[in-house]
Amino acid sequence: METIQTPSSQERSVQTRSDDWKSILGVGMMAWLLLVGVEAFGAETVTMSIPTKTFQQVIYPIARDRGYMKEEGIDLQLTFIEATPSIQALLAGSVQFTGSGTSALVAVAKGGAPLKTVLAVNDRVLQWVLARPNIPTPKDLKGKKIASTGVATAAVFMLRQILTKYGLDGQKDVTIIDPGSNNQLTALLTGVADAAILGPDQRYIALDNGMKELFFFGNEVKNSWGTLATSDRLIKEQPKMVGGFIKATLKALRLIRQDREGTIVAMVKFSGIERPQAARVYDDLIDTFTRNGTVDDETQRNDLVIIRQVAGVTQDIPNARAYDFSFALDADQQLNRTAGKP
């Protein structure tokens, strides 16, 4: 007959402790899996439309890729939609935010659209007028053709305002032409236009091809640029999510000031431009970014003067009807309390 050996009291004690640890580890593992599940599946999907892959828009992929959006419970999806369709998508609820803030302001002015601009990325307008080498000064634009992205865009109305500073009548002394989407540079280089309103990327190409820079809008007018808009409905129904989105974006805004190399790498990935050009853009434009995602009341009023011209309306638009920077101000205070470290 086989002898069955019973465990000693010491062996039973060791076994009990082992079982206890297994139980503890099991509970810990379950808790960890639950937390991972919440992080992986609990984030709310939020869609933002971006009109272009320009420098000021890079803060949003940075906020996503660095995990700042995830920290706020947001799974950010970026989609590229032109300005006007993006406003339609925002009103329909297909997207929750748009980087076409100027177009949102036009919709507010024209038809009282229930939208708000909630963030300003730049406190200076990132547009330039470059001309052919035989036009040495802004005054020499008289009688010349200037290529634009559209004869009734905000940049054109700003241009006319700037030209008065140089003694020109922006309505009579120059001819504004629209050569088609993103064709201003081609029109300038081929001589179809004598000058052109250009953004940062096209500006460098023009300079490298011998064109002359006449002025930078950011030094001539006090307006904002790169604005973010959302709907009144989202602000009312999901203020926590809106606040979290803005906070994550401000973290990215702070990061780009601290991390030149990381931002340049992000620009190359996002825009597809070469690294030397990305570095050039960064060094030239980093000081145009706002400190806390807001602009002052005067800048807001100046923006709305231009917007009324674009929209063709005469009635005043109160700042509070078009802007809501309360989320940005609150997020900035939160980040200041925690040292604002990205």
C-alpha positions, 0 to 999 in steps of 0.5 A: 500500500502506498504511503500518503505523506501529509505536508508538515505545518511549515510546508503548509505555511509556505504554501499558504503564503504562496497562494496569498501572493498569487491572489494578490498578483492576480488582483493586481493584474486584473486592475492593471488590465482594467486600467489599460482597457480604460486608456485604450478604449475609454478615450473619446474620438474627436475629429478636427479638420485642418485646411493646410499642412502649414507651420501653425497647424503642426501643434495638433499632430504634436498634441496627438503624437506626444500623448497630450490628447490621450491624457485628456481622454481624447482620441484625436483624428485629423482630417484635411478639409478646405475651409468652406466645407469644414465649416459645413462639417462643423455645423453638421457635427461631422467634425468637432473642431476646425483650423479654419477659424477665419471662415468660421468668423465669416459664417458668424458675420454672414448668417449668425452661425452658432460658432466660436473661435476658441484659440489663436495660434499666432498673434501675427498674420503669416502672409507676405507680399513678394514682387519681381526684382524690378519693383523695389518698394511698396509704392512701386506696386502702383499700376501692378497686378498682385496675385492672391488666393481670392479677391475677397479673402481676408488677406486681400482686405488686409493688403488694401489696408496696408497699401494706404500706409504707403500712399496707395489706394488699394481699390484703384492703384493695384489690380488683384487677380486670382490665378487659382488655388495655390497658384500665386507663386507660379503667377509671380515667377512666370510674370503673370503677376508683378507681385503675390501674397504668399504664405511661409513655404511659398515665400522661401521659394520666391526669395530663392528665385530672386523675388523681392520681399516688400513687406510682412503682414505681421509687421503691418497689421494687428490681427490674429492667424491660425485660429481654431473654431468649434460650435456653440453646441459643443461648448454647451454640451461637452465643456469638459472635452473642449477644455481638455482639447484646448489644454492638450493643444496649449501643452503642444504650443508650449513644447514647440517653444522649448524643443526646436529639434523635436518641432522641426522633426514633427514639421518634416513628418507633418508637412513633408518639407525638407529639414533645412526648410523646416528649420528656416521656418521655425527660426523665422516664425517661432516668435509669432506664436501666442503664449497662451492661445489668446489675443487681446480685445483690440486684435479681436476687434481688428479681426472682426473689421476685416471679417465684416468686409469679407462677409459684406456686412455693416453691423457691428459684431461684439467680440463675445459673439465671435470669440470664447477664450475662456477655455484657453485662459483656464487651461493656461492657469492650470498649466502654470500651477503645474509648472506647465511642463509638457 
